[in-house]
Amino acid sequence: MSESPDLSPRSSASPAPTSGNDRKRKIMDDEEADEKTITESKASTKRLKRQKFKEKKNAKATANPDIDTVTGLNTAIGRMDASHLADYVAKQTKKFQPELSVVELEDRRVPEPAFMDTSAWRRPRTLDNISLFLEKYSVRNKGSLQHTPTENKGEPHTLVICSAGLRAADVTRELRVFQTKSSTVAKLFAKHIKIKEAVESAKNTRMGIGVGTPRRLIDLIEAGAVSLASVQRILIDASHINIKKQGILDMPELQTPLTQLLSREDLRARYDAGDVKIIVF
């Protein structure tokens, strides 16, 4: 005879009552989890924004056909005539010195007649061509580049302005084809040389060509070590770009002292007379 199933009610274990401390701890754990999720979400959003900005910046740089990273040149500079160069330099001055008034900007503007039009030059504006370029666009012939117009020391006929000390050293080596016993191609910048030593060196050097950075040249001129009295041309090494794809006209720490130098009153009068020309390489 089969047994009948047990239909009596079964007792079930009731959950242990939750204490007040346990409830509070659970609420705090939930809140911490929510805060962590929000923080991670914000961090993720920031990372995405930074990544998109970087990609956009890189795409913009890559898309610029004027930047040649192989030769290290901004080829747009070479296509600018005198008018475009004057406008571009003025535009950069306004960009980097927004605090200047309209009158001050006009005083800082380098006039168009100061610039020589070199846009017809067809060779790459690379270091190995700089001596040929200078010879081509010097008002006088190569012979004038190999001699000093005066017996005075520290009084060059040509100033060459570069973006950095290492670049100035490279340019100096290339321009030594114009050096003679009586006319030195002088490097006016070196990180290991203090300004006092540089002043003494320039004062005692009979130079035809002086090569340096904007700030160092200003310091030497103001110290009376380098005179602009016999300067006939100022060569700006502007097409050359660094690893950040920036040239001397693209960096405020260089462009600002450069325009301060080029817009000096003692040069302005000589621009108008055609005695001094700015040659942009």
Residue pairs with C-beta under 8 A, 6 or more apart in sequence:
61 67
61 245
66 74
66 75
66 76
67 73
67 74
67 75
67 241
67 245
68 74
68 75
69 245
71 124
71 126
72 126
72 240
72 241
72 242
73 124
73 125
73 126
73 239
73 240
73 241
74 238
74 239
74 240
74 241
74 245
74 247
74 250
75 125
75 239
77 125
77 238
77 239
77 247
77 249
77 280
78 118
78 119
78 121
78 125
78 239
79 119
80 88
80 119
80 280
81 117
81 119
82 112
82 113
82 115
82 116
82 117
83 112
85 112
85 115
85 278
85 280
86 109
86 110
86 111
86 112
86 114
86 115
88 249
89 109
89 110
89 249
89 255
89 259
89 262
90 105
90 108
90 109
90 110
92 249
92 250
92 255
92 259
93 100
93 105
93 108
93 109
93 255
93 256
93 259
94 100
94 105
96 252
96 255
96 256
97 105
97 108
97 252
97 256
100 108
107 263
108 259
108 260
108 263
109 263
110 259
110 262
110 263
110 271
110 278
111 268
111 271
111 272
113 271
113 272
113 274
114 262
114 267
114 271
114 276
114 277
114 278
115 277
115 278
115 280
116 137
116 277
116 278
116 279
116 280
118 133
118 137
118 279
118 280
118 281
121 133
121 136
121 137
123 129
123 132
123 133
125 133
125 239
125 240
125 281
127 170
127 171
127 174
127 240
128 174
130 171
130 174
130 175
130 237
130 281
131 174
131 175
131 177
131 178
133 279
133 281
134 145
134 158
134 175
134 178
134 235
134 279
134 281
135 141
135 142
135 145
137 233
137 279
138 144
138 145
138 158
138 232
138 233
138 279
139 232
139 233
139 277
140 232
142 178
144 157
144 232
145 157
145 158
145 178
145 208
145 209
146 178
146 179
146 180
146 183
146 208
147 180
147 182
147 183
147 208
148 155
148 156
148 157
148 182
148 183
148 206
148 207
148 208
148 230
149 155
149 157
149 230
149 232
150 229
150 230
151 206
152 206
152 227
152 229
152 230
153 202
153 203
153 204
153 205
153 206
153 207
154 202
154 203
154 204
154 205
154 207
154 225
154 226
154 227
155 207
155 226
155 227
155 229
155 230
156 186
156 207
156 208
156 209
156 210
156 226
156 230
156 231
157 208
157 209
157 230
157 231
157 232
157 233
158 208
158 209
158 210
158 231
158 232
158 233
158 234
158 235
159 209
159 210
159 211
159 212
159 217
159 228
159 231
159 233
159 234
159 235
160 168
160 171
160 175
160 209
160 210
160 211
160 212
160 234
160 235
160 237
161 212
161 213
161 214
161 217
161 234
161 235
161 236
161 237
161 248
161 258
161 261
162 168
162 171
162 189
162 211
162 212
162 213
162 237
162 240
162 248
163 213
163 237
163 240
163 242
163 247
163 248
163 251
163 254
164 213
164 242
165 189
165 190
165 191
165 213
167 237
167 240
168 187
168 188
168 189
168 211
168 212
168 213
169 187
169 190
171 211
171 237
172 185
172 186
172 187
172 211
175 185
175 209
175 211
176 185
178 185
178 208
178 209
179 185
179 208
179 209
180 208
182 206
183 206
183 207
183 208
183 209
184 205
184 206
184 207
184 208
184 209
185 207
185 208
185 209
185 211
186 202
186 205
186 207
186 209
186 210
186 211
187 211
187 212
188 198
188 202
188 210
188 211
188 212
188 216
188 217
188 220
188 226
189 198
189 211
189 212
189 213
189 216
190 198
193 201
195 216
195 219
195 220
195 223
198 216
198 219
198 220
198 225
199 220
199 223
199 224
199 225
200 225
202 210
202 220
202 225
202 226
203 224
203 225
210 217
210 226
212 220
213 254
214 248
214 254
214 257
214 258
214 260
214 261
215 257
217 226
217 261
218 257
218 260
218 261
220 226
221 227
221 228
221 261
228 264
228 266
228 267
231 267
231 276
232 275
232 276
232 277
233 276
233 277
233 278
233 279
234 262
234 276
234 277
234 278
234 279
235 279
235 280
235 281
236 248
236 258
236 278
236 279
236 280
236 281
237 248
237 281
238 247
238 248
238 249
238 280
238 281
239 247
239 280
239 281
240 247
240 248
240 281
241 247
241 250
248 254
248 255
248 258
249 255
249 258
262 278
267 276
270 276
